[in-house]
Amino acid sequence: MKDTKITNIEILYDSKTSSYFNLIREDLISEIPCGPNRILDIGCGSGATGFALKQKGKASYVVGIEISDTMAKIAKNQIDIVILGNIEELQLDLQSEEFDFILLGDVLEHLINPWEVLNKIKNYLKPNGRIIASIPNVRCWKVLLPLLLKGNWEYAESGLLDMSHLRFFTKKSMIALFTAAKLKIYKSCALINKKTKTKYIDIMTFGFLKEFLTSHYLFVLGK
């Protein structure tokens, strides 16, 4: 496992519960076909998603980047290589056009300069490779209702108003972010919790309120 110095922001992530890092991102996995794919998972957590990709026959080689020292130590037993550090500060010793897929599962909103990071990592993508990114939607009703009705903007340990979020995006500003990085959008989809009433509200309103019911958006991007 490669190493770098630990700073205050890394300590913030180390204070989070293990469930924050152990989630298997089935939404990201579903966008990857079976095959000997080379994957770069930025914000890999405990390596659970990378390990699942290998178990499902969707990856032959997984490199993870993780800011939490505790989780990076766990991840090194799950995936091939783990790089410890902040993606915004790391000088990566990786080959250009090395990866078939780069994963950004709820990462961009944690960055000071997500535009710069996208420009940096796209160089590691193969010509026909894809970046798969998910981003929380700040126009979701869970954020807007407390703000509009009570003036509340309350941060939490995780979720749409995670205390470690530095950037907040709507679908429109997400598209602007990717356009500024000269990335093509091959697919975008709204992630709506199908276990709640929001699914039925979306159907009954013919999708008119979709952006307000959507907690996250998922994008498939390329050069």
Order of alpha helices (4+ residues) and beta strands (2+ residues): alpha-alpha-alpha-beta-alpha-beta-alpha-beta-beta-alpha-beta-alpha-alpha-beta-alpha-alpha-beta
